[in-house]
Amino acid sequence: MLTLTCPGQLQHLEEALRRSLPATLPVLGAVMTVAWGNPAAHEVLVDSWPHFRVVLTRLRPEEHRDPWDFYTNQLTVYYRDEGAWRALLGGTEVVGWTRAFQMQGMQEGMYKAVREMADAKGLRLETYRYQALLSPRPPQPRVQVPPGLRLAPVSPSHISLLNATWSFGGNARSRRFLLGLLRGLPSACLLAPHGRPVSWSLLDPLGCLSHGYTLPAWRGQGLSGVTLGALGQGLYARSFPIYCGVLPHNTPSQRAVRAVGFLPQPGTFYTLIVTPRECPGMVAWW
């Protein structure tokens, strides 16, 4: 595999990935985040250049500090040749099967190949199937910032609240991951007069709008659209795809993002969590 570091190469790859949207969404978002200062310390690999068959993004190997941390150890993949993708999975250490990781992609063949390899190696696989939604322009909030609330980035001082309310959080690894997002990537929240966030949205290392939440007492007022709109403006200015993944049965979130301009995309947005069976503190994401 070849590592792309030249800005010109990354720009060329970005253009190629745009031509295959929406199947390339997670990879495109990760590639653009790498090109935009690389705050999550990821790298971009291709099997050949410039005519690639497989592109994969991953955490840099030197950043692996916790073999059980599947929050930080994120990979994305897009392939043009499924045989090349399967050969890469089975014949190299590009993926790193001895460590816990999460892989995201929007191709059925990606999911099937990872599932078969995990089964063959006796590894645990948790599969999450999301609906990808893409906004062709900055999300358009239905309401203005309500009186008494203030729009601001999320402060690292609020990490305990975010970790406690995130359905995938509540542990030391999720806390460390969320803190990295707040320190390295854009975020938006609505602050009450006492300084506590009541609604927020974050951006993850794959350029995906995620980890959004509104406190129960503040729901039903369109507040999530305000934070999504604030983040979307910045992403649109940098030509990022403005996208998110929502569980199909999460009707309130589906309704909220569609109301501000997100459009459902064909295919399944997969998040695959692979861990050794003896992984301590394994969290099921549901």
HUFENDA-V277164 format. One record per residue. N is the residue number from 1. SS is DSSP state (alpha for helix, beta for strand, coil for the rest). OMEGA is omega in whole degrees, 0 to 359 (NA if undefined). D_CENTER is the distance of its C-alpha to the mean C-alpha in Angstrom with 2 decimals. Layout:
BEGIN
n = <N,N>
ss = <SS,SS>
omega = <OMEGA,OMEGA>
d_center = <D_CENTER,D_CENTER>
END
This chain:
BEGIN
n = <1,2,3,4,5,6,7,8,9,10,11,12,13,14,15,16,17,18,19,20,21,22,23,24,25,26,27,28,29,30,31,32,33,34,35,36,37,38,39,40,41,42,43,44,45,46,47,48,49,50,51,52,53,54,55,56,57,58,59,60,61,62,63,64,65,66,67,68,69,70,71,72,73,74,75,76,77,78,79,80,81,82,83,84,85,86,87,88,89,90,91,92,93,94,95,96,97,98,99,100,101,102,103,104,105,106,107,108,109,110,111,112,113,114,115,116,117,118,119,120,121,122,123,124,125,126,127,128,129,130,131,132,133,134,135,136,137,138,139,140,141,142,143,144,145,146,147,148,149,150,151,152,153,154,155,156,157,158,159,160,161,162,163,164,165,166,167,168,169,170,171,172,173,174,175,176,177,178,179,180,181,182,183,184,185,186,187,188,189,190,191,192,193,194,195,196,197,198,199,200,201,202,203,204,205,206,207,208,209,210,211,212,213,214,215,216,217,218,219,220,221,222,223,224,225,226,227,228,229,230,231,232,233,234,235,236,237,238,239,240,241,242,243,244,245,246,247,248,249,250,251,252,253,254,255,256,257,258,259,260,261,262,263,264,265,266,267,268,269,270,271,272,273,274,275,276,277,278,279,280,281,282,283,284,285,286>
ss = <coil,beta,beta,beta,coil,coil,alpha,alpha,alpha,alpha,alpha,alpha,alpha,alpha,alpha,alpha,alpha,alpha,coil,coil,coil,coil,coil,coil,alpha,alpha,alpha,alpha,alpha,alpha,alpha,alpha,alpha,alpha,alpha,coil,coil,coil,coil,coil,coil,beta,beta,beta,beta,beta,coil,coil,coil,coil,coil,coil,coil,beta,beta,beta,beta,beta,beta,coil,alpha,alpha,alpha,coil,coil,coil,coil,coil,coil,coil,coil,coil,coil,beta,beta,beta,beta,beta,beta,coil,coil,alpha,alpha,alpha,alpha,alpha,alpha,alpha,alpha,alpha,alpha,coil,coil,coil,coil,coil,coil,coil,coil,coil,beta,beta,beta,beta,beta,coil,coil,alpha,alpha,alpha,alpha,alpha,alpha,alpha,alpha,alpha,alpha,alpha,alpha,alpha,alpha,coil,coil,beta,beta,beta,beta,beta,beta,beta,beta,beta,beta,beta,beta,coil,coil,coil,coil,coil,coil,coil,coil,coil,coil,coil,coil,coil,coil,beta,beta,beta,coil,coil,coil,alpha,alpha,alpha,alpha,alpha,alpha,alpha,alpha,alpha,alpha,coil,coil,coil,coil,coil,coil,alpha,alpha,alpha,alpha,alpha,alpha,alpha,alpha,alpha,alpha,alpha,alpha,alpha,coil,coil,beta,beta,beta,beta,beta,coil,coil,coil,coil,coil,beta,beta,beta,beta,beta,beta,beta,coil,coil,coil,coil,beta,beta,beta,beta,beta,beta,beta,coil,alpha,alpha,alpha,coil,coil,coil,coil,alpha,alpha,alpha,alpha,alpha,alpha,alpha,alpha,alpha,alpha,alpha,alpha,alpha,alpha,alpha,coil,coil,coil,coil,beta,beta,beta,beta,beta,beta,coil,coil,coil,alpha,alpha,alpha,alpha,alpha,alpha,alpha,alpha,alpha,coil,coil,coil,beta,beta,coil,coil,coil,coil,beta,beta,beta,beta,beta,beta,beta,coil,coil,coil,coil,coil,coil,coil,coil,coil,coil,coil>
omega = <180,178,179,179,182,178,179,177,180,178,178,178,178,181,179,180,179,182,181,175,5,185,183,189,183,181,180,179,180,179,181,177,175,180,181,174,176,183,182,177,175,174,184,181,173,180,177,183,4,182,184,172,180,170,183,173,183,171,177,183,181,179,180,181,182,184,181,186,178,174,184,183,184,173,169,179,169,181,173,183,184,177,178,178,180,178,179,180,187,189,182,175,180,182,180,186,181,180,173,179,170,179,180,180,184,178,181,180,176,181,183,181,179,179,181,180,179,178,182,181,180,181,178,178,172,185,178,184,182,168,175,177,185,178,183,177,179,178,183,181,178,182,172,175,183,176,180,177,181,179,182,170,175,180,174,179,180,187,182,178,180,183,182,184,179,183,178,186,177,179,185,181,178,178,180,179,180,179,177,177,183,183,187,187,181,175,177,176,173,183,173,182,180,176,180,177,176,178,182,175,180,172,181,184,177,180,184,174,189,177,178,182,172,179,186,183,184,184,178,182,180,185,180,178,179,180,177,178,180,178,182,179,180,179,180,180,180,178,175,168,180,187,177,175,182,176,184,182,179,186,180,180,176,182,184,183,177,182,181,170,178,181,179,181,178,179,181,176,185,163,183,179,182,180,169,186,180,183,179,175,179,179,176,182,174,NA>
d_center = <23.06,23.15,20.94,20.50,21.11,23.38,22.09,24.11,22.54,18.97,20.32,22.02,19.00,17.00,20.00,20.20,16.64,17.27,20.28,18.42,15.98,14.47,14.28,12.67,9.81,6.82,9.61,10.98,8.18,8.14,11.93,12.44,10.81,13.13,15.93,15.44,16.71,14.11,13.55,11.44,14.20,12.61,14.98,15.39,17.86,19.97,22.88,25.21,25.50,25.82,26.07,23.11,22.59,19.34,16.53,14.21,11.96,12.12,13.00,16.53,19.13,20.98,18.13,18.41,20.31,19.66,19.89,18.59,15.37,12.63,10.23,10.65,11.60,8.50,9.65,9.17,12.46,14.60,18.34,21.52,23.69,22.86,25.70,24.34,20.98,22.97,25.24,22.50,21.19,24.74,26.48,24.58,22.71,19.77,17.51,19.45,20.44,22.22,19.17,16.61,13.20,10.19,9.78,7.82,10.07,12.31,15.70,18.05,19.58,16.49,16.40,20.20,20.56,18.24,20.01,23.37,22.79,21.59,24.65,26.93,25.90,26.20,22.64,20.89,18.15,16.18,14.84,12.71,13.22,11.50,13.02,11.14,12.70,13.34,15.59,18.15,19.17,18.21,18.04,21.62,22.22,25.15,26.55,27.26,26.53,28.97,31.95,31.50,27.74,26.27,23.01,21.57,18.58,17.67,19.93,19.30,22.46,20.63,18.40,20.63,20.23,16.42,16.50,19.32,17.90,14.38,14.99,13.11,14.88,18.52,18.90,19.26,16.21,13.84,15.98,15.71,11.92,11.97,14.91,13.29,10.76,13.94,15.97,14.01,11.87,13.17,13.54,16.22,18.45,21.90,24.39,27.53,30.83,30.66,27.42,25.12,21.92,22.34,19.14,15.88,12.44,9.91,7.53,4.84,5.89,4.30,6.15,4.55,7.17,6.78,9.26,12.06,15.55,19.18,22.07,24.27,27.24,25.46,23.92,25.36,25.85,23.00,21.55,17.86,18.77,20.17,17.11,14.94,17.85,18.08,14.56,14.93,18.22,16.93,14.23,17.03,19.42,17.42,16.96,13.16,12.10,11.62,9.45,7.94,8.31,11.43,13.69,16.79,19.18,17.62,20.23,20.13,16.47,17.10,20.22,18.83,16.22,18.77,21.40,19.88,19.44,16.37,17.59,16.66,15.98,17.79,16.49,14.16,10.37,10.61,8.97,11.91,12.97,16.03,18.50,22.22,24.23,25.74,22.51,23.55,21.73,19.54,17.60,17.28,14.20,16.08>
END
